[in-house]
Amino acid sequence: MTDTCHVDTYVLDNLPPPHLMPDFITLDRLGYPARLNATVELVDRHVAEGRGERVALIGPDVSWTYVELARMIDRMANVLVGKLGLVPGNRVLLRSANNPTLVALYMAVIKAGGVVVATMPLLRAKELVKIIDKAEIGLAFCDASLIAEMDKAAVASPVLARVVTWSGTADGELRELIEDVSDRFEAPATRADDPCLLGFTSGTTGLPKATVHYHRDLLVICDGYAKEVLRANADDVFIGSPPLAFTFGLGGLVLFPFRIGATAVLIEKAAPPDLAKAIGDYRATVCFTAPTAYRVIAAKSGEFDLSSLRKCVSAGETLPPPTYWAWLEATGLKLMDGIGATEMLHIFIAAREDEIRPGATGKPVPGYEARVIDADGKRCPTGTPGQLAVRGPIGCRYLSDDRQTAYVRNGWNITGDTYVEDADGYFWFKARDDDMIVSSGYNIAGPEVEASLLAHPAIAEAGVVGAPDADRGCIVKAYVRLAEGHTGDDALVEALQNHVKQDLAPFKYPRSIVFVEALPKTESGKLQRFALRQQAQREASQGEMA
């Protein structure tokens, strides 16, 4: 690592050892140089090649061309290095809803040689502290509207030394910092394989995992999935709902449009009705969101102008065929399903519009290989369920985490999904293999919600699983045994839900709580979540038949 420009080598020093790394294949076909900077490639290149006047970002009350964005990025980079003391390799936390300032900061950290750690706006202080301490983050930028939990995290973490706030379009404290600095910044000589992003993903234990991604990785997903499958163009207007802390959102709302010089629309409120209205207001042509949102919008499609859309990507959770058909009927557009992972940065199995088979996720994106394997790692026969294994130009690199050995086996990335491959090479989703609950595109660790419930004095025991739901795909369902002296009623359900909302990110709260006399356990006393999952399945089926 002697040729890296990273002065702070914490991330490099905590990469998995070579024997635990996945196989990286087909990188040669992409032809990246040994040294590159992702921001230079995604933003500055358009200015240098005469496309600087194209609109890059649109947000509330702001529209930036690539020239304007490049200048803002450079001013922020100068602040990072000159006023805040950032050196290449330092980690910087970003906390904000989707807006142009967040994107500019994201790109500035990368251009300056730093490592971005974007966080979801809904996270609470205790969740932020885990991220800060894991990544040893000394500097954070936070939208002023979200400062309360950030301040609590700063007090609780001995690592975080400085929090810079802003409001609106780079206003407030951030504006004071950038107003007297140059709008020209020379990027350090970053390598293509220098880390520039830590993507945090939920673990089934509730402890977050940090996935390390390089400068080249940000380009790989653009030159692979976006170029080969999505096939958008420079005249497209991208829009969507995923927070940029989700790499699904980062790719679909920033990297993909920037790679081709297109326009990204960023909306801070992205509930289905807000997203649907914004599509019409901004004449968006490419949309990224979860099946849940498409299902809601399709049911009310007559209330919105969706006529500008030409490509719609669905990911974050499996796409049910009824949602596919409802969207097709409402808009005439085929939903492009896909499976990705934070570990793999973005989508690695999908299908072009003319190759879609409703109900199937698709085929491996060019540059990737996928197979279905059994418990011994052997390839399953066609039509036989097994674990999904994938490899390509990107793979899992956990930051100092023993769980690397579970995700990477024999060079393959094991995603935690059960799939079937058919005779034509299409992959069909069946189930998750672990305790992760995927609800409306959010990954939620059941044990983490259990721990939160157990902190309430009314709860003696808790088991949390995912339960089928027509609107969200899956909901968080809790089975609880009460402590002595407490009565299970609607008031307690509401109290428990509010308790979890205050303790964890609100999307993690149990939408259904069932009071039980006992929970299923093994002879050794371990909670049998699989039995609770089966019970939740039965209850959902009975509810449908009622």
C-alpha positions as CSV (number, residue, x, y, z in Angstrom):
1,M,0.0,0.0,0.0
2,T,3.0,2.3,-0.2
3,D,1.8,4.0,-3.3
4,T,-1.5,5.1,-1.8
5,C,-2.0,8.8,-1.2
6,H,-3.9,8.0,2.0
7,V,-2.1,9.6,5.0
8,D,-4.7,8.1,7.3
9,T,-4.5,4.4,6.5
10,Y,-7.1,3.2,9.0
11,V,-9.5,1.8,6.3
12,L,-6.6,0.2,4.3
13,D,-5.2,-1.3,7.5
14,N,-8.6,-2.9,8.4
15,L,-9.5,-4.5,5.1
16,P,-10.0,-8.2,5.1
17,P,-6.8,-10.2,4.5
18,P,-6.2,-11.4,1.0
19,H,-7.3,-15.0,1.7
20,L,-10.7,-13.7,2.8
21,M,-11.3,-11.4,-0.2
22,P,-13.8,-12.4,-2.8
23,D,-12.7,-13.1,-6.4
24,F,-12.7,-10.0,-8.5
25,I,-13.4,-10.8,-12.1
26,T,-13.8,-9.0,-15.4
27,L,-12.1,-5.8,-14.2
28,D,-9.7,-5.8,-17.2
29,R,-12.6,-5.2,-19.6
30,L,-13.4,-1.9,-17.9
31,G,-9.9,-0.5,-18.6
32,Y,-9.5,1.9,-15.7
33,P,-6.1,3.5,-15.1
34,A,-4.2,2.8,-11.9
35,R,-4.9,6.3,-10.6
36,L,-8.3,8.0,-10.8
37,N,-10.5,10.1,-8.7
38,A,-14.2,9.3,-8.8
39,T,-15.4,12.9,-8.5
40,V,-13.1,14.0,-11.3
41,E,-14.5,11.3,-13.5
42,L,-18.2,12.0,-12.6
43,V,-18.2,15.8,-12.5
44,D,-15.1,17.5,-13.6
45,R,-14.8,15.5,-16.8
46,H,-18.0,17.0,-18.1
47,V,-16.7,20.5,-17.6
48,A,-13.4,19.7,-19.2
49,E,-15.1,18.2,-22.2
50,G,-17.5,21.1,-22.8
51,R,-20.7,19.9,-21.1
52,G,-20.4,22.1,-18.1
53,E,-23.6,24.1,-18.9
54,R,-25.8,21.0,-18.7
55,V,-28.0,20.8,-15.5
56,A,-26.5,18.4,-13.0
57,L,-28.7,18.8,-9.9
58,I,-32.2,20.1,-9.2
59,G,-33.5,20.5,-5.7
60,P,-35.9,22.8,-3.7
61,D,-35.2,26.3,-5.0
62,V,-31.8,25.4,-6.6
63,S,-30.6,24.2,-9.9
64,W,-26.8,23.6,-10.5
65,T,-25.1,23.1,-13.8
66,Y,-22.0,20.8,-13.9
67,V,-19.9,24.0,-13.8
68,E,-21.6,25.3,-10.7
69,L,-21.5,22.0,-9.0
70,A,-17.8,21.6,-9.8
71,R,-17.1,24.9,-8.3
72,M,-19.1,24.2,-5.1
73,I,-17.4,20.9,-4.7
74,D,-14.0,22.5,-5.0
75,R,-14.8,25.2,-2.4
76,M,-16.0,22.5,-0.1
77,A,-12.9,20.4,-0.7
78,N,-10.7,23.5,0.1
79,V,-12.7,23.9,3.4
80,L,-12.2,20.2,4.2
81,V,-8.4,20.4,3.7
82,G,-7.6,24.0,4.5
83,K,-9.9,24.8,7.4
84,L,-10.9,21.4,8.8
85,G,-7.6,19.6,8.5
86,L,-8.8,16.6,6.4
87,V,-6.0,14.4,5.1
88,P,-6.6,11.6,2.6
89,G,-8.0,8.6,4.2
90,N,-10.0,10.5,7.0
91,R,-13.6,9.4,7.3
92,V,-16.3,12.1,7.1
93,L,-19.9,11.4,8.2
94,L,-22.8,13.1,6.3
95,R,-26.3,13.4,7.8
96,S,-29.0,14.9,5.7
97,A,-32.1,14.2,3.6
98,N,-31.5,14.0,-0.1
99,N,-30.5,17.5,-1.4
100,P,-27.9,19.2,-3.6
101,T,-25.7,20.2,-0.7
102,L,-25.4,16.7,0.5
103,V,-24.3,15.5,-3.0
104,A,-21.8,18.3,-3.2
105,L,-20.3,17.4,0.2
106,Y,-20.3,13.7,-0.8
107,M,-18.3,14.5,-4.0
108,A,-16.0,17.0,-2.2
109,V,-15.0,14.4,0.4
110,I,-14.1,12.0,-2.3
111,K,-12.3,14.5,-4.4
112,A,-10.2,15.5,-1.4
113,G,-9.2,11.9,-0.9
114,G,-11.5,11.3,2.1
115,V,-13.8,8.4,2.8
116,V,-17.5,9.2,2.9
117,V,-19.9,7.7,5.5
118,A,-23.4,8.7,4.6
119,T,-26.1,8.0,7.2
120,M,-29.9,7.8,7.0
121,P,-31.7,10.8,8.4
122,L,-33.9,8.6,10.5
123,L,-31.1,7.1,12.6
124,R,-31.1,7.8,16.3
125,A,-28.0,8.8,18.4
126,K,-27.3,5.2,19.6
127,E,-27.2,4.0,16.0
128,L,-25.0,6.9,14.9
129,V,-22.5,6.2,17.7
130,K,-22.1,2.6,16.5
131,I,-21.2,3.9,13.1
132,I,-18.9,6.7,14.4
133,D,-17.0,4.4,16.6
134,K,-16.7,1.6,14.1
135,A,-15.3,3.9,11.4
136,E,-13.4,6.1,13.8
137,I,-15.0,9.3,12.4
138,G,-13.6,12.6,13.6
139,L,-15.6,15.0,11.4
140,A,-19.3,15.2,10.5
141,F,-21.6,17.4,8.5
142,C,-25.2,17.6,9.5
143,D,-28.2,19.4,8.2
144,A,-29.3,21.7,11.0
145,S,-32.8,20.2,11.1
146,L,-31.3,16.9,12.2
147,I,-28.8,18.2,14.7
148,A,-30.5,16.9,17.9
149,E,-29.6,13.3,17.5
150,M,-26.2,14.2,16.1
151,D,-25.4,16.3,19.1
152,K,-26.3,13.4,21.4
153,A,-24.1,11.1,19.4
154,A,-21.2,13.6,19.6
155,V,-21.5,13.6,23.3
156,A,-21.6,9.9,23.5
157,S,-18.7,9.2,21.2
158,P,-15.1,10.1,22.2
159,V,-14.0,9.8,18.6
160,L,-16.1,12.6,16.9
161,A,-14.3,15.9,17.3
162,R,-16.2,18.4,15.0
163,V,-19.7,18.7,13.7
164,V,-20.4,21.3,10.9
165,T,-24.0,22.2,10.3
166,W,-25.8,23.7,7.3
167,S,-29.3,24.7,6.4
168,G,-31.0,25.1,3.0
169,T,-28.5,25.3,0.1
170,A,-25.1,25.4,1.9
171,D,-26.3,28.1,4.2
172,G,-25.5,28.6,7.9
173,E,-22.2,27.5,9.4
174,L,-21.1,25.8,6.1
175,R,-21.7,29.0,4.2
176,E,-19.4,30.9,6.5
177,L,-16.7,28.4,5.9
178,I,-16.9,28.4,2.1
179,E,-17.5,32.0,1.3
180,D,-13.8,33.1,1.3
181,V,-12.1,30.0,-0.3
182,S,-11.1,29.3,-3.8
183,D,-13.4,27.4,-6.2
184,R,-10.4,25.5,-7.7
185,F,-9.1,22.4,-6.0
186,E,-6.5,19.9,-7.3
187,A,-7.4,16.4,-6.3
188,P,-4.7,14.2,-4.7
189,A,-3.3,11.3,-6.7
190,T,-5.9,8.8,-5.5
191,R,-5.6,5.2,-6.8
192,A,-8.4,3.4,-8.5
193,D,-8.4,1.0,-5.6
194,D,-8.1,3.6,-2.8
195,P,-11.2,3.5,-0.5
196,C,-13.6,6.4,-0.9
197,L,-16.8,5.1,0.7
198,L,-17.9,3.1,3.7
199,G,-21.4,1.8,3.2
200,F,-23.0,0.7,6.4
201,T,-25.5,-2.1,6.3
202,S,-27.6,-3.7,9.1
203,G,-26.3,-6.9,10.6
204,T,-28.7,-9.6,11.9
205,T,-27.2,-9.1,15.3
206,G,-28.0,-5.4,15.2
207,L,-24.3,-4.5,14.9
208,P,-23.7,-2.5,11.7
209,K,-21.2,-3.8,9.1
210,A,-19.1,-1.3,7.2
211,T,-18.5,-2.2,3.5
212,V,-15.5,-0.7,1.9
213,H,-15.7,0.6,-1.7
214,Y,-13.0,2.0,-3.9
215,H,-13.0,4.9,-6.4
216,R,-13.2,2.5,-9.3
217,D,-16.3,0.8,-7.7
218,L,-18.3,4.0,-8.2
219,L,-17.6,3.8,-11.9
220,V,-18.0,0.0,-12.2
221,I,-21.7,0.1,-11.4
222,C,-22.2,3.0,-13.9
223,D,-20.3,1.2,-16.7
224,G,-21.9,-2.2,-15.8
225,Y,-25.5,-2.2,-14.7
226,A,-26.3,1.4,-15.8
227,K,-24.7,1.2,-19.2
228,E,-25.6,-2.4,-20.1
229,V,-29.0,-2.8,-18.5
230,L,-30.6,0.5,-17.6
231,R,-29.3,2.2,-20.8
232,A,-30.3,5.8,-19.9
233,N,-28.9,8.8,-21.8
234,A,-27.7,12.3,-21.2
235,D,-31.2,13.8,-21.7
236,D,-32.8,11.8,-18.9
237,V,-34.0,13.3,-15.7
238,F,-33.5,10.9,-12.7
239,I,-35.6,10.9,-9.6
240,G,-36.4,8.5,-6.7
241,S,-36.9,7.9,-3.1
242,P,-34.0,6.0,-1.6
243,P,-31.8,8.0,0.8
244,L,-28.3,8.4,-0.5
245,A,-27.0,6.4,2.5
246,F,-28.5,3.5,0.6
247,T,-26.2,2.6,-2.2
248,F,-29.3,1.9,-4.3
249,G,-30.1,5.6,-4.0
250,L,-26.5,6.7,-4.5
251,G,-26.2,4.9,-7.8
252,G,-29.7,5.7,-9.1
253,L,-29.8,9.3,-8.1
254,V,-26.2,10.5,-8.3
255,L,-23.6,8.2,-9.9
256,F,-25.7,7.0,-12.9
257,P,-26.8,10.4,-14.0
258,F,-23.4,12.0,-13.4
259,R,-21.6,9.4,-15.4
260,I,-23.5,10.3,-18.5
261,G,-24.0,14.0,-17.9
262,A,-27.7,13.7,-17.2
263,T,-29.8,15.5,-14.5
264,A,-30.7,14.4,-11.0
265,V,-33.7,15.7,-9.1
266,L,-33.4,15.4,-5.3
267,I,-36.5,15.6,-3.1
268,E,-36.3,15.6,0.6
269,K,-39.8,14.3,1.1
270,A,-40.2,11.2,-1.0
271,A,-43.3,9.3,0.3
272,P,-45.1,7.8,-2.7
273,P,-47.5,10.8,-3.2
274,D,-44.6,13.2,-2.9
275,L,-42.6,11.2,-5.4
276,A,-45.5,10.9,-7.8
277,K,-46.1,14.6,-7.8
278,A,-42.4,15.4,-8.2
279,I,-42.3,13.1,-11.3
280,G,-44.9,15.3,-13.0
281,D,-43.5,18.6,-11.7
282,Y,-39.9,17.9,-12.9
283,R,-40.8,15.8,-16.0
284,A,-38.6,13.0,-14.7
285,T,-37.9,10.2,-17.0
286,V,-36.1,7.6,-14.9
287,C,-37.3,6.5,-11.5
288,F,-35.7,4.5,-8.7
289,T,-37.8,3.3,-5.8
290,A,-39.0,0.2,-3.9
291,P,-42.0,-2.0,-5.0
292,T,-44.0,-0.6,-2.1
293,A,-44.0,2.9,-3.6
294,Y,-44.8,1.6,-7.1
295,R,-47.8,-0.3,-5.7
296,V,-49.1,2.8,-3.9
297,I,-48.6,5.1,-6.9
298,A,-50.1,2.7,-9.3
299,A,-53.3,2.5,-7.2
300,K,-53.6,6.3,-7.5
301,S,-52.0,6.9,-10.9
302,G,-55.0,8.9,-12.2
303,E,-54.2,11.6,-9.6
304,F,-50.7,12.2,-11.0
305,D,-49.0,13.0,-14.3
306,L,-46.6,10.1,-14.9
307,S,-46.4,10.6,-18.6
308,S,-42.8,11.7,-18.7
309,L,-41.5,8.4,-17.3
310,R,-39.7,6.0,-19.6
311,K,-37.7,3.7,-17.3
312,C,-38.6,2.6,-13.8
313,V,-36.2,0.5,-11.6
314,S,-37.4,-1.5,-8.6
315,A,-35.1,-2.8,-5.9
316,G,-34.7,-3.0,-2.1
317,E,-37.1,-5.9,-1.8
318,T,-38.5,-8.5,-4.1
319,L,-41.0,-7.3,-6.8
320,P,-44.3,-9.1,-6.5
321,P,-45.9,-10.0,-9.9
322,P,-49.1,-8.1,-9.0
323,T,-47.2,-4.9,-8.5
324,Y,-45.4,-5.4,-11.9
325,W,-48.8,-5.9,-13.7
326,A,-50.4,-3.0,-11.8
327,W,-47.6,-0.6,-12.8
328,L,-47.7,-1.9,-16.4
329,E,-51.5,-1.3,-16.6
330,A,-51.2,2.2,-15.0
331,T,-48.3,3.5,-17.0
332,G,-47.6,1.1,-19.9
333,L,-44.0,0.7,-18.5
334,K,-42.3,-2.6,-17.5
335,L,-40.8,-2.4,-14.0
336,M,-37.1,-3.3,-14.1
337,D,-36.5,-5.5,-11.1
338,G,-33.1,-6.1,-9.7
339,I,-31.2,-7.4,-6.7
340,G,-28.2,-5.6,-5.2
341,A,-26.5,-5.4,-1.9
342,T,-24.5,-2.8,0.0
343,E,-21.6,-5.3,-0.1
344,M,-21.8,-5.3,-3.9
345,L,-22.6,-1.6,-4.0
346,H,-25.5,-1.9,-6.5
347,I,-27.6,-4.3,-8.7
348,F,-25.9,-7.4,-10.0
349,I,-28.9,-9.4,-11.3
350,A,-31.5,-7.7,-13.5
351,A,-33.1,-7.7,-16.9
352,R,-33.4,-5.2,-19.7
353,E,-37.0,-4.2,-20.5
354,D,-37.2,-6.5,-23.5
355,E,-35.9,-9.5,-21.6
356,I,-38.1,-9.2,-18.4
357,R,-39.9,-12.3,-17.2
358,P,-42.5,-11.1,-14.6
359,G,-41.7,-12.7,-11.2
360,A,-38.0,-13.4,-12.0
361,T,-35.3,-11.0,-10.9
362,G,-33.4,-11.5,-14.1
363,K,-29.9,-12.6,-15.2
364,P,-26.4,-11.6,-14.0
365,V,-25.4,-8.1,-15.1
366,P,-22.6,-8.2,-17.8
367,G,-19.4,-8.7,-15.9
368,Y,-20.9,-10.7,-13.1
369,E,-21.4,-14.4,-12.5
370,A,-24.1,-16.0,-10.3
371,R,-25.1,-19.4,-9.3
372,V,-27.3,-21.2,-6.8
373,I,-25.3,-23.4,-4.4
374,D,-26.1,-25.9,-1.6
375,A,-24.7,-26.0,1.9
376,D,-21.5,-27.6,0.7
377,G,-20.9,-24.9,-1.9
378,K,-21.8,-27.1,-4.8
379,R,-23.9,-25.8,-7.7
380,C,-27.6,-26.8,-7.4
381,P,-29.4,-28.5,-10.3
382,T,-31.7,-26.3,-12.3
383,G,-34.9,-25.6,-10.5
384,T,-33.5,-26.6,-7.1
385,P,-33.5,-23.9,-4.3
386,G,-30.3,-22.9,-2.7
387,Q,-28.1,-20.0,-1.6
388,L,-27.4,-17.2,-4.1
389,A,-23.7,-16.8,-4.8
390,V,-22.3,-14.0,-7.0
391,R,-18.9,-12.6,-8.1
392,G,-17.8,-9.8,-10.4
393,P,-15.7,-6.6,-10.5
394,I,-17.0,-5.6,-7.0
395,G,-17.2,-7.8,-3.9
396,C,-17.6,-7.7,-0.2
397,R,-14.9,-6.1,1.9
398,Y,-16.0,-5.6,5.5
399,L,-14.1,-3.2,7.6
400,S,-12.5,-5.2,10.4
401,D,-15.3,-7.7,10.8
402,D,-15.3,-11.5,11.4
403,R,-18.6,-11.7,9.4
404,Q,-16.4,-11.5,6.3
405,T,-16.0,-15.3,6.5
406,A,-19.8,-15.8,6.4
407,Y,-20.3,-13.5,3.4
408,V,-17.4,-14.6,1.3
409,R,-16.8,-18.3,0.7
410,N,-14.4,-19.8,-1.8
411,G,-14.2,-16.4,-3.6
412,W,-18.0,-16.1,-4.0
413,N,-20.2,-13.5,-2.3
414,I,-23.0,-15.3,-0.5
415,T,-25.9,-12.8,-0.3
416,G,-28.2,-14.4,2.2
417,D,-31.0,-15.1,-0.3
418,T,-32.5,-18.3,-1.4
419,Y,-33.0,-18.4,-5.2
420,V,-33.8,-20.8,-8.0
421,E,-32.1,-20.7,-11.4
422,D,-34.2,-21.9,-14.3
423,A,-33.1,-23.6,-17.5
424,D,-32.8,-20.3,-19.3
425,G,-30.5,-18.7,-16.7
426,Y,-33.1,-16.5,-15.0
427,F,-33.0,-16.2,-11.2
428,W,-36.1,-16.4,-9.1
429,F,-36.2,-15.2,-5.5
430,K,-37.6,-17.5,-2.8
431,A,-36.7,-16.2,0.7
432,R,-34.1,-14.6,2.9
433,D,-31.8,-17.1,4.7
434,D,-31.4,-15.1,7.9
435,D,-33.1,-13.0,10.5
436,M,-33.0,-9.9,8.3
437,I,-36.5,-8.3,7.8
438,V,-36.9,-6.4,4.5
439,S,-39.8,-4.0,4.8
440,S,-40.6,-1.3,2.2
441,G,-36.9,-1.6,1.0
442,Y,-35.5,-1.1,4.5
443,N,-33.3,-3.8,6.1
444,I,-34.2,-4.3,9.7
445,A,-32.5,-6.7,12.1
446,G,-35.0,-8.6,14.2
447,P,-32.6,-9.1,17.2
448,E,-32.0,-5.3,17.4
449,V,-35.8,-4.7,17.7
450,E,-36.0,-7.4,20.3
451,A,-33.3,-5.7,22.4
452,S,-35.2,-2.4,22.2
453,L,-38.4,-4.1,23.4
454,L,-36.6,-5.9,26.2
455,A,-35.5,-2.5,27.5
456,H,-39.1,-1.7,28.3
457,P,-40.2,-2.7,31.8
458,A,-43.4,-4.4,30.6
459,I,-41.5,-6.9,28.5
460,A,-40.0,-10.2,29.9
461,E,-39.2,-11.8,26.5
462,A,-39.5,-10.8,22.9
463,G,-39.2,-12.5,19.5
464,V,-39.2,-10.4,16.3
465,V,-39.7,-11.6,12.8
466,G,-41.0,-10.5,9.4
467,A,-44.6,-11.1,8.6
468,P,-46.0,-11.0,5.0
469,D,-47.8,-7.8,4.2
470,A,-49.6,-6.8,1.0
471,D,-48.6,-3.2,1.1
472,R,-45.0,-3.4,2.5
473,G,-44.0,-6.8,1.3
474,C,-43.1,-7.6,4.9
475,I,-43.7,-5.9,8.3
476,V,-41.9,-6.2,11.6
477,K,-44.0,-8.4,13.9
478,A,-43.2,-8.9,17.6
479,Y,-44.3,-11.7,19.8
480,V,-43.8,-10.7,23.5
481,R,-44.3,-12.2,26.9
482,L,-45.2,-9.6,29.5
483,A,-43.5,-9.1,32.8
484,E,-45.5,-9.8,35.9
485,G,-48.1,-7.1,36.7
486,H,-48.6,-5.8,33.1
487,T,-51.6,-6.3,30.9
488,G,-51.5,-6.6,27.2
489,D,-53.9,-4.1,25.6
490,D,-54.0,-1.5,22.8
491,A,-52.6,1.1,25.1
492,L,-49.5,-1.0,25.8
493,V,-49.1,-1.8,22.1
494,E,-49.0,1.9,21.3
495,A,-46.6,2.5,24.2
496,L,-44.2,-0.2,23.0
497,Q,-44.3,1.0,19.5
498,N,-43.5,4.6,20.6
499,H,-40.7,3.2,22.8
500,V,-39.0,1.6,19.8
501,K,-39.6,4.6,17.6
502,Q,-37.7,6.8,20.2
503,D,-35.0,4.2,20.7
504,L,-34.3,3.2,17.1
505,A,-34.9,4.6,13.6
506,P,-38.7,4.9,13.4
507,F,-39.0,2.5,10.4
508,K,-37.9,-0.3,12.7
509,Y,-40.9,-0.3,15.0
510,P,-43.1,-3.4,15.1
511,R,-46.3,-2.7,13.3
512,S,-47.9,-5.8,14.9
513,I,-47.4,-6.9,18.5
514,V,-48.8,-10.2,19.8
515,F,-48.9,-11.0,23.5
516,V,-48.1,-14.7,24.2
517,E,-47.8,-16.9,27.2
518,A,-44.5,-18.4,26.0
519,L,-42.0,-18.2,23.1
520,P,-40.8,-21.2,21.2
521,K,-37.3,-22.3,22.3
522,T,-34.7,-25.0,21.8
523,E,-33.8,-27.4,24.6
524,S,-30.9,-25.1,25.4
525,G,-33.3,-22.1,25.7
526,K,-32.5,-20.4,22.4
527,L,-35.3,-18.5,20.8
528,Q,-36.6,-20.4,17.7
529,R,-37.3,-17.5,15.3
530,F,-38.0,-19.9,12.4
531,A,-41.0,-21.1,14.4
532,L,-42.2,-17.6,14.9
533,R,-41.7,-16.9,11.1
534,Q,-43.9,-20.0,10.4
535,Q,-46.5,-18.7,12.9
536,A,-46.5,-15.3,11.2
537,Q,-46.9,-16.9,7.8
538,R,-49.9,-18.9,9.1
539,E,-51.5,-15.9,10.7
540,A,-51.1,-13.9,7.5
541,S,-52.7,-16.7,5.4
542,Q,-55.6,-16.9,7.8
543,G,-56.0,-13.2,7.6
544,E,-56.2,-13.3,3.8
545,M,-58.9,-16.1,4.0
546,A,-61.0,-14.3,6.6
